[in-house]
Amino acid sequence: MATKKNHTAELAKLAADVPGLIDTLEGEIAEVVAGMAALKKAGLIYATEHWRKGSDGQPKYFYLLYPQKNGEPRRRDYVGCDSERIEEARAGIVRAEQYDRLAAQHSALECRVRRIAEALREARRYLAGN
């Protein structure tokens, strides 16, 4: 009986670690999802900044240039020269970049979940002798 226990002790130890690891992974996913929601709520701007020059040749008027969609002309939003509005627009652009990074991280975590689930199904099949 002691020999049998020694053979399966490592399995039992590995299995005991799994729930905690799953909880940690779930926490990571929840953190990323919460970060994405906060960024989205604050406002995302998927555009690039563009400056029009004034009569003196210096950048004066701030615009947001959005990507072209379906062959239509690019959308161009006038922001102006108010420093507060410019900073708000720039912050929205930064939030969009952060959101995209978190979305990629979320996708990678979801991929890990699928791979882990597959590995656990395979392990269960082996344990059941199938």
N, C-alpha and C positions, 0 to 999 in steps of 0.2 A: 504494500500500500504506500509506503514512504517513497518508493521509486516512482510510482505513478504520480504522486503529488509533485515530485521534483520535475517531472516532464511537463506538467501543465502549469507550474507556478509562474513561469514567465508569461504564458498566455493570460493568466488571471491578472498579473500586474499590468500588462499592456491594456487589457480590457478595462481595468479600474481607472487608468489615466484618460480614457476616451471621453467620458462625460465632461470633465473639466476642460479638456481641449476644445470640445464642441462649444461649451459656454464661452470660452475665450474668443473663438471664431465668431460666434453670434454677436458678442460684444463689439468686435471690430466692424462687423457689417452694420450694426445699429449706429455706431459712431459715424461711419462714412455716410449712411443714409441721412442721419440728422444734419451733418455738415452740408450735404447737398440741398436739403430742404431749406436750411437757413440762408444759403447763398441764393437760392432761387427766390425766396421770399424778399430778400434785399434787392433783387433785380439783376438780371444778367443782360449784358449788351454784347452781342456777337457782331462787332464792327471794328474797324480800324480808325485811328484818328487821322485827320487830314487838316492841314492849315492852309488857308487862303491868305495871300499876301495883301497887305494894305498898299496905299499909294506910295508909301516910303520904301516898299520892297521887303519889309519885315513881316513875319508871320503875325496875323492879326485876328482872323476869324476861324474859329474851330468848327469842324464838321465831323460827323460820324459817317463813314462809308461802310455800307453793309455788303456782304457777298452777293454776287449776281445769282438769281434763281431763275431757272427755266428760260434762259435767254432774254429775260426782261432786263431793262436798264437797271443799273445799281441804284439802290435807295441811298439817298444822301440827306442826312438830317443836320440842320443848322443848329449849332449850340451857341455860337457867338463868341464874345470875348470876356464874359463874366467868369472870373476865376473860380467861383464856387460851382457854377454849372459845369465848367470844364473838369474840375476835380471829381464831381459826381459821375460824369460820363466816363472818365478814366477808371474810377473805382468799379463801375459796372463792367468794364472790359476786363479788369483784373479778376472780378468775381466769376465771370464766364470762363476764364482760363482755369481758375481754381476748381470750378464746377466740373469742367471736362477732365481734369486730373483725378478728381474724386470719382467721377463716373467710370473712368478706366480702372481705378483701384477697385471699385465695386464689382465691375465685370470680372476682374481677376479673382476676387474673393468668391464670387458665385461659381466660377469655373472650379476653384478648389473644392467647394462644397459638392459639386457634381462628381468630381474625381474621388473624393473621400467616400461619398455614398456608394459609388461603384466598387471601391476597394472593400468597404464593409460588407456589401452584398456578396462579393466573392469570398471573403473570409467566412461569412455565415454559411455559404454553400459548402466550403471545405470542412467546417466544423460539423455540419450536418451529415457529411459523408456523401454528398451528391456530386 
